[in-house]
Amino acid sequence: MRLVFGVLIFIGVVLFLWSGQEAALKEVKESAQSEESASTTEESVFRSEIPQGGEVARVARVIDGDTIELESGERVRYIGIDTPESVHPDRPDECFGAESAARNRELVEGKEVVLVRDVSERDKYGRLLRYVYAGGVFVNELLLKEGYAQVTTYPPDVAHVETYLAAQREAREAGRGLWGGCPQGVPDDAAPSAECNIKGNISTEGEKIYHIPVCEYYSRTVITESKGERWFCSEEEALAAGWRKALNCN
């Protein structure tokens, strides 16, 4: 009788341990499936965020806040934004330059990104001009929204200028990044007066072009005075300063 009772106890212990092990294995399996599902979902979301016409590439390294180098060796300049200088051989680092480069590095370095073209293929330095997306995030816009960059548009590459201006306005009003951390002011996008509303823009090729209110790209052109751009009070003043009139004006 004692032997039978002992055997029953042994069997019970074995069943208990086996049941616990099975539960543990089931939990591990479910956890692995969950992680795999999350990974698949994340990849799916990233893929679904690729805008029409985008090409996929991997970032080898970040050069600064608005420029990256791909594994192919091509360099990419972010369209429509400008971050403080941090790697120029002849200039000292500008306020918030190192922070902008570091944030860009967090967002894209070593990662797969989606590159989207506007109108222009390259700038005067031979760099690709692109909007950059990483993990479903529009990197150009995010850098503006977080205060690591400011709007610098060069027509005709102005597809997202309204989005850009809204992001910059949000950062400026909240005092984020360079808007709150740099003593020098960052150029605003408002005309100095109602009379002096002619926009003297400098293209990526260095050409000086002015836009009057009836020009096609007038509302999308942002003046950044720190880059040499300026406002004029008359077309005569603009012409005398060396600017020419934009071609797309009525």
SVG drawing of the C-alpha trace seen along z (x, -y; Angstrom):
<svg xmlns="http://www.w3.org/2000/svg" viewBox="-2 -101 41 103">
<polyline fill="none" stroke="black" stroke-width="0.4" points="0.0,0.0 2.8,-2.4 4.5,-1.5 1.4,-2.3 0.9,-5.5 4.5,-6.5 4.2,-5.7 1.1,-7.9 2.9,-10.8 5.8,-10.4 3.5,-10.4 1.7,-13.5 5.0,-15.4 6.1,-14.5 2.8,-15.6 3.0,-18.9 6.6,-19.6 5.7,-18.7 2.7,-20.9 4.7,-23.8 7.4,-23.2 4.8,-23.1 3.3,-26.4 6.7,-28.0 7.5,-26.8 4.2,-28.0 4.9,-31.5 8.3,-31.6 6.8,-30.6 4.0,-33.2 6.5,-35.9 8.7,-35.1 5.6,-35.1 4.6,-38.5 8.0,-40.0 8.1,-38.6 4.6,-40.1 5.7,-43.5 8.8,-43.4 6.7,-42.5 4.2,-45.2 6.9,-47.8 8.5,-46.8 5.0,-46.9 4.3,-50.3 7.7,-51.6 7.1,-50.2 3.6,-51.6 4.9,-55.0 7.1,-55.1 5.8,-58.0 5.2,-57.4 8.4,-57.5 10.6,-57.0 13.8,-54.9 15.2,-52.9 18.8,-53.2 20.9,-52.7 22.8,-55.5 26.5,-54.8 27.1,-58.0 25.8,-61.3 27.9,-64.3 25.9,-67.0 22.4,-68.0 21.2,-68.1 23.6,-66.0 24.1,-62.2 26.2,-59.8 24.7,-56.5 26.4,-53.1 26.6,-53.8 28.9,-56.8 26.3,-59.3 25.8,-62.3 22.3,-63.6 21.3,-67.1 17.9,-67.4 15.6,-69.6 14.3,-72.9 15.9,-72.9 19.2,-74.2 20.9,-73.2 23.7,-75.2 27.2,-74.5 29.2,-71.9 31.8,-70.5 32.8,-73.4 36.7,-73.5 36.9,-77.3 34.2,-78.2 33.7,-77.6 30.8,-75.5 27.6,-77.4 25.2,-77.4 23.3,-74.1 25.4,-72.6 26.7,-69.7 23.3,-69.0 21.6,-69.0 24.2,-66.6 23.7,-64.3 20.0,-64.2 20.2,-63.5 22.6,-60.6 20.0,-59.2 17.3,-59.3 19.1,-57.8 22.7,-56.6 23.1,-52.9 19.4,-52.7 17.3,-52.1 15.7,-55.3 13.4,-56.4 14.5,-59.2 12.0,-61.3 12.9,-63.8 11.1,-67.1 12.0,-68.8 15.8,-69.2 18.1,-66.2 21.3,-67.7 22.6,-70.9 25.6,-72.8 28.0,-70.6 26.7,-67.4 24.7,-66.2 21.4,-64.5 18.5,-66.7 15.9,-64.6 13.1,-64.5 14.2,-61.8 11.9,-59.3 13.0,-56.8 10.8,-54.4 7.7,-56.3 9.1,-59.6 9.5,-62.6 13.0,-63.5 13.2,-67.0 10.0,-68.0 11.0,-66.5 14.3,-68.4 12.3,-71.6 9.7,-70.7 12.3,-69.9 14.2,-73.1 17.3,-71.6 16.8,-73.3 15.2,-76.2 13.4,-76.6 15.5,-77.4 13.6,-77.0 14.9,-77.1 12.2,-77.1 11.2,-75.0 11.8,-72.5 8.9,-73.7 6.5,-70.8 6.4,-70.8 7.0,-74.5 3.7,-75.0 4.3,-71.9 7.8,-73.2 6.7,-76.7 4.1,-75.2 6.7,-72.9 9.2,-75.8 6.5,-78.1 5.7,-75.4 9.3,-75.1 9.9,-78.8 6.8,-79.4 7.8,-76.6 11.4,-77.8 12.8,-74.5 16.4,-73.8 18.1,-76.7 15.1,-78.9 15.6,-78.9 19.3,-77.9 21.0,-80.3 21.7,-84.0 21.6,-85.1 18.2,-85.4 17.1,-83.0 15.6,-84.7 11.8,-85.0 9.6,-84.5 7.8,-87.8 8.4,-90.8 9.8,-93.9 6.9,-96.0 3.9,-95.9 5.9,-98.0 9.1,-96.0 7.6,-92.7 9.8,-91.6 11.7,-88.4 15.3,-88.3 16.1,-84.5 19.4,-82.8 19.1,-79.5 21.2,-76.4 23.3,-77.4 24.0,-80.8 21.8,-82.7 20.0,-85.8 16.4,-85.8 13.6,-88.1 9.9,-87.3 7.1,-89.8 3.7,-88.8 2.3,-87.7 5.1,-85.2 4.2,-81.5 6.5,-80.6 6.2,-83.8 4.2,-82.3 6.5,-79.3 9.8,-81.2 11.3,-81.8 13.9,-84.5 16.9,-83.5 18.9,-86.6 21.8,-84.8 22.4,-83.1 22.6,-86.4 18.9,-86.6 17.0,-89.8 13.8,-91.8 13.4,-94.6 11.1,-97.6 11.0,-97.9 12.0,-96.0 14.4,-98.8 16.2,-98.2 16.4,-94.5 17.8,-94.9 20.3,-97.5 21.5,-95.0 22.1,-92.3 19.0,-90.2 17.0,-89.2 13.2,-88.7 11.8,-85.2 10.7,-83.7 7.4,-82.4 5.8,-85.7 2.7,-87.1"/>
</svg>
